[in-house]
Structures are given as structure tokens and as C-alpha cells.
Amino acid sequence: MSQASPQFVDFIVDRLSGIPGITRTRFFGGTGLSAHATQFAMIMGGSLYFVVDENTRPRYEKLGSTCFAYDTKARRVQVRKYFEVPIEIIEDHEALAALARESVLAAQGLKKKKPAGKSA
């Protein structure tokens, strides 16, 4: 998977400027986006992915979105915690902001559910 262009990352961060405390970090060859130390999104290649939970995943599936996936030598791995944000949502500033806020809450909820000492 190709790395996202710095221009695309800047564009997405600018589109999410209404999310308080947003920061970006390198994340497995891509860029992770966090709000107040909770990662809620990642950018891989030319795609933006938001964290979903059991309540928000159906909306993404209804939009035709798919989860982040990558290939290993043995198999294809699907990461169902991250679903791709459709381009029509990225282009709609209000819809993107609403999904981003929802993703922050989902990520915070998943973070609270994780047993102590376990990583994702």
C-alpha cells in the first residue's frame, strides 16, 4: 500500500479542524489521527479510515464502505475496527465532521472496554 501524500494528509487534517485536540502521528506506513490522545482515524494510501464500533459499523456498511485490509504471505487480514470514509462524505464538510465526532466517541468507548495490559 502506498503512503498518503503529505498534501492529502494536510487536506484531511484541515477538513477535520473542528475536532478539538487533533494530532497526527506516523502509523504503520500511514498517518494516525488522534483527538486528545485517542486515535480515531488513520490515513493509508489515498484513503481515510475511521474507528467504528458495533453501533456505528452498520452505517458504513450501508454506505458501501469496507474495512481496512492488508495481505500477508499467508492470508488477507481485515481490520474491522477501521472502515473507509467514502469520498462523498469527505467532500461534505458537515457530514465528515459528524462522522469524525462519532468516531472519536467510538474510539474512546473501545479504549475503555479494553482489558488492562492488553493492546489492540
Backbone bond lengths (Angstrom), bond angles and torsions (degrees), N, CA, C in turn:
res aa  C-N    CA-C-N  psi(-1)  N-CA   C-N-CA  omega(-1)  CA-C   N-CA-C  phi
1 M - - - 1.452 - - 1.525 108.04 -
2 S 1.307 115.16 134.58 1.461 118.90 -178.52 1.526 110.77 -79.43
3 Q 1.300 114.45 151.80 1.453 121.00 179.43 1.523 109.37 -74.89
4 A 1.323 116.92 145.23 1.464 121.40 178.63 1.518 109.52 -66.63
5 S 1.315 115.68 144.33 1.458 119.27 177.30 1.527 109.01 -70.16
6 P 1.322 117.20 147.57 1.469 119.76 177.30 1.535 111.78 -57.26
7 Q 1.325 116.97 -32.45 1.464 120.64 179.36 1.529 111.01 -66.25
8 F 1.346 116.43 -40.40 1.461 119.79 178.96 1.525 110.34 -66.32
9 V 1.326 116.84 -43.27 1.473 120.71 178.37 1.530 109.40 -60.83
10 D 1.329 117.36 -46.27 1.473 120.61 178.82 1.525 110.87 -60.15
11 F 1.344 116.85 -41.55 1.462 121.73 179.29 1.528 110.55 -60.25
12 I 1.334 116.95 -47.06 1.465 120.91 -179.07 1.527 110.47 -65.14
13 V 1.328 117.56 -45.44 1.470 120.58 179.56 1.525 109.95 -60.84
14 D 1.332 117.33 -39.89 1.461 120.88 177.25 1.530 110.41 -63.48
15 R 1.333 117.12 -42.31 1.475 121.03 179.59 1.529 111.18 -64.36
16 L 1.339 116.47 -26.08 1.469 121.09 -179.02 1.522 112.68 -99.82
17 S 1.313 116.65 17.22 1.474 120.55 -175.35 1.528 113.18 -60.77
18 G 1.325 118.18 -18.56 1.456 120.95 177.98 1.518 113.86 -77.97
19 I 1.321 117.15 -7.50 1.469 121.01 177.91 1.521 107.68 -85.38
20 P 1.333 117.89 116.04 1.469 119.99 -177.35 1.537 112.20 -64.96
21 G 1.327 115.90 142.48 1.459 122.20 173.46 1.513 114.84 69.90
22 I 1.334 118.46 25.06 1.459 120.56 -177.50 1.530 111.05 -73.58
23 T 1.328 114.71 134.79 1.465 122.05 176.23 1.520 108.24 -135.53
24 R 1.330 115.03 161.71 1.464 120.07 177.64 1.516 109.58 -126.49
25 T 1.330 115.39 146.68 1.458 121.94 178.20 1.520 108.62 -143.05
26 R 1.330 115.84 161.11 1.471 119.62 173.16 1.525 107.25 -69.55
27 F 1.321 115.70 141.92 1.458 119.98 -176.02 1.516 108.79 -149.30
28 F 1.330 118.27 100.49 1.463 123.78 177.26 1.531 113.12 46.04
29 G 1.296 118.25 53.23 1.455 121.47 178.31 1.514 113.93 80.79
30 G 1.296 117.24 2.20 1.460 121.98 178.05 1.517 109.69 -129.40
31 T 1.309 115.55 -151.10 1.457 121.73 179.76 1.517 108.83 -129.36
32 G 1.325 116.18 129.59 1.457 121.33 174.20 1.516 109.23 -96.89
33 L 1.326 116.61 141.10 1.460 122.24 177.04 1.523 108.39 -115.59
34 S 1.324 114.64 129.59 1.462 120.78 -178.41 1.516 110.42 -125.79
35 A 1.326 114.88 154.24 1.464 122.27 172.14 1.511 106.06 -125.67
36 H 1.330 115.87 116.74 1.468 121.33 -178.91 1.528 111.37 50.60
37 A 1.326 116.13 50.69 1.469 124.96 173.93 1.532 114.36 71.12
38 T 1.320 118.27 13.57 1.464 121.13 175.15 1.519 108.21 -115.71
39 Q 1.336 116.52 114.90 1.459 119.20 179.22 1.517 109.19 -72.41
40 F 1.343 115.12 124.85 1.456 121.06 -178.54 1.526 112.61 -120.42
41 A 1.334 117.25 -6.42 1.458 119.97 -176.82 1.517 110.15 -155.03
42 M 1.329 114.50 162.63 1.455 120.47 171.32 1.518 108.16 -146.32
43 I 1.312 114.31 152.09 1.450 121.53 176.28 1.519 106.49 -117.23
44 M 1.319 115.42 121.17 1.463 121.62 178.54 1.521 107.18 -128.06
45 G 1.316 116.27 124.85 1.458 119.37 -176.98 1.514 109.19 59.36
46 G 1.303 116.98 -129.01 1.456 121.80 178.72 1.509 113.09 -101.31
47 S 1.341 116.90 25.59 1.468 120.39 -176.06 1.516 111.77 -125.11
48 L 1.330 114.81 144.19 1.452 123.62 173.82 1.522 107.51 -105.09
49 Y 1.322 116.56 132.38 1.459 122.44 178.61 1.523 108.73 -122.81
50 F 1.331 116.41 135.56 1.456 121.97 175.43 1.529 109.34 -108.45
51 V 1.328 115.43 150.54 1.459 121.81 173.55 1.526 107.68 -69.13
52 V 1.331 115.27 136.93 1.462 121.47 175.91 1.523 109.20 -124.57
53 D 1.308 115.18 162.65 1.464 120.61 172.39 1.527 107.07 -129.87
54 E 1.320 117.27 -173.09 1.464 119.77 -176.09 1.527 112.28 -63.94
55 N 1.331 117.57 -23.49 1.461 120.43 179.59 1.531 113.08 -84.73
56 T 1.326 117.85 -32.04 1.468 120.81 -175.78 1.528 113.34 -96.19
57 R 1.323 118.02 -22.53 1.471 121.46 -178.25 1.532 113.11 -54.81
58 P 1.347 119.55 -43.74 1.471 119.16 -178.32 1.537 113.68 -57.55
59 R 1.326 118.19 -33.93 1.459 120.44 178.90 1.530 110.33 -62.40
60 Y 1.318 116.84 -43.75 1.463 121.29 179.90 1.533 110.38 -65.33
61 E 1.331 115.48 -42.19 1.469 119.32 178.60 1.526 110.52 -62.38
62 K 1.330 116.77 -39.38 1.463 121.18 178.74 1.532 111.09 -64.48
63 L 1.344 116.72 -32.38 1.465 121.66 177.47 1.534 112.00 -76.65
64 G 1.336 116.50 -5.18 1.466 120.45 -179.01 1.514 112.93 86.50
65 S 1.310 116.67 12.27 1.460 121.96 -179.61 1.523 110.39 -76.40
66 T 1.316 115.61 154.37 1.461 121.29 176.91 1.522 109.96 -122.99
67 C 1.307 115.13 160.52 1.459 119.42 179.85 1.531 110.00 -78.26
68 F 1.319 114.64 160.67 1.460 120.67 175.65 1.521 107.78 -64.26
69 A 1.312 116.51 138.65 1.464 121.46 179.34 1.525 109.24 -145.01
70 Y 1.322 114.87 151.55 1.463 120.46 175.98 1.519 108.42 -147.19
71 D 1.328 115.17 158.96 1.464 121.40 -177.91 1.523 110.67 -101.73
72 T 1.321 115.17 138.55 1.459 122.05 169.02 1.526 105.93 -110.15
73 K 1.310 116.91 178.69 1.474 119.21 177.36 1.525 110.95 -62.66
74 A 1.318 116.59 -31.59 1.460 120.54 -174.38 1.529 114.48 -93.60
75 R 1.344 117.22 -30.91 1.472 117.49 -173.10 1.524 111.54 -166.34
76 R 1.319 114.70 175.82 1.463 122.02 174.68 1.525 107.50 -96.85
77 V 1.318 116.89 127.49 1.457 122.75 -178.99 1.525 108.80 -103.13
78 Q 1.328 116.43 128.14 1.454 121.59 176.36 1.519 108.46 -106.34
79 V 1.330 115.49 128.92 1.460 121.79 179.37 1.531 106.66 -105.45
80 R 1.328 115.57 92.96 1.465 120.97 -171.89 1.517 113.60 -76.37
81 K 1.310 117.06 1.12 1.468 121.65 174.64 1.529 110.53 -78.72
82 Y 1.335 117.38 -24.36 1.469 122.49 -177.46 1.522 110.43 -117.70
83 F 1.344 116.16 123.95 1.459 121.41 175.41 1.518 109.77 -118.18
84 E 1.336 114.45 143.93 1.461 120.36 -178.13 1.528 110.91 -68.85
85 V 1.328 114.69 138.56 1.460 121.44 176.16 1.534 107.27 -87.55
86 P 1.331 117.86 119.90 1.466 119.83 -179.35 1.531 112.06 -61.79
87 I 1.323 116.09 148.75 1.462 121.79 -176.93 1.524 111.77 -58.41
88 E 1.329 117.73 -35.25 1.469 118.81 -179.75 1.529 111.63 -65.72
89 I 1.322 117.41 -27.08 1.472 120.85 175.24 1.525 109.25 -75.79
90 I 1.319 117.59 -42.52 1.468 120.87 178.83 1.525 110.12 -59.00
91 E 1.318 116.93 -37.61 1.462 121.13 -178.66 1.527 113.30 -75.66
92 D 1.332 117.66 -17.73 1.467 122.81 179.76 1.525 108.04 -100.21
93 H 1.319 116.04 100.31 1.467 121.48 -172.70 1.528 112.67 -53.96
94 E 1.336 117.70 -45.30 1.467 120.97 -178.45 1.525 111.84 -67.42
95 A 1.329 116.76 -42.59 1.468 120.15 179.17 1.529 110.62 -64.95
96 L 1.337 116.55 -39.72 1.464 120.57 179.00 1.526 110.51 -64.35
97 A 1.322 116.92 -44.61 1.470 120.74 179.78 1.528 110.75 -62.28
98 A 1.329 116.99 -41.11 1.463 120.50 179.79 1.529 111.11 -64.38
99 L 1.335 116.92 -45.13 1.473 120.02 178.58 1.523 111.23 -65.64
100 A 1.324 116.56 -36.85 1.469 120.22 179.32 1.528 110.49 -64.43
101 R 1.321 117.09 -45.58 1.476 119.88 178.67 1.531 110.22 -61.09
102 E 1.323 116.35 -41.32 1.460 121.23 177.89 1.534 110.66 -63.42
103 S 1.323 116.44 -38.85 1.459 121.42 179.38 1.533 111.46 -66.84
104 V 1.320 116.83 -39.40 1.470 120.33 176.71 1.529 109.34 -59.59
105 L 1.329 116.52 -45.57 1.466 119.91 179.48 1.529 111.51 -64.23
106 A 1.329 116.62 -40.58 1.475 120.05 177.87 1.523 110.31 -62.68
107 A 1.322 116.70 -44.46 1.472 120.69 -179.78 1.523 111.01 -64.14
108 Q 1.331 116.75 -40.01 1.469 119.68 178.17 1.525 110.05 -64.75
109 G 1.333 116.68 -40.00 1.463 120.67 178.37 1.515 112.27 -64.78
110 L 1.337 116.99 -41.76 1.463 120.41 178.00 1.520 111.19 -66.25
111 K 1.323 115.97 -35.94 1.463 120.93 179.30 1.534 110.40 -63.88
112 K 1.333 116.21 -39.05 1.463 120.88 179.66 1.516 112.15 -70.91
113 K 1.344 117.76 -30.94 1.466 121.82 -178.69 1.517 113.13 -77.14
114 K 1.353 116.95 -21.13 1.460 120.94 -175.14 1.535 110.03 -66.29
115 P 1.336 118.17 129.56 1.459 120.29 178.52 1.542 110.73 -62.51
116 A 1.313 115.71 145.07 1.468 121.22 179.79 1.514 110.17 -56.03
117 G 1.342 115.35 135.84 1.454 120.77 176.89 1.512 114.22 85.56
118 K 1.316 118.53 -3.62 1.471 122.48 179.90 1.522 109.23 -102.45
119 S 1.311 116.00 145.01 1.461 120.40 175.16 1.513 108.86 -113.38
120 A 1.333 115.73 161.28 1.478 120.75 -176.79 1.490 112.52 -78.18
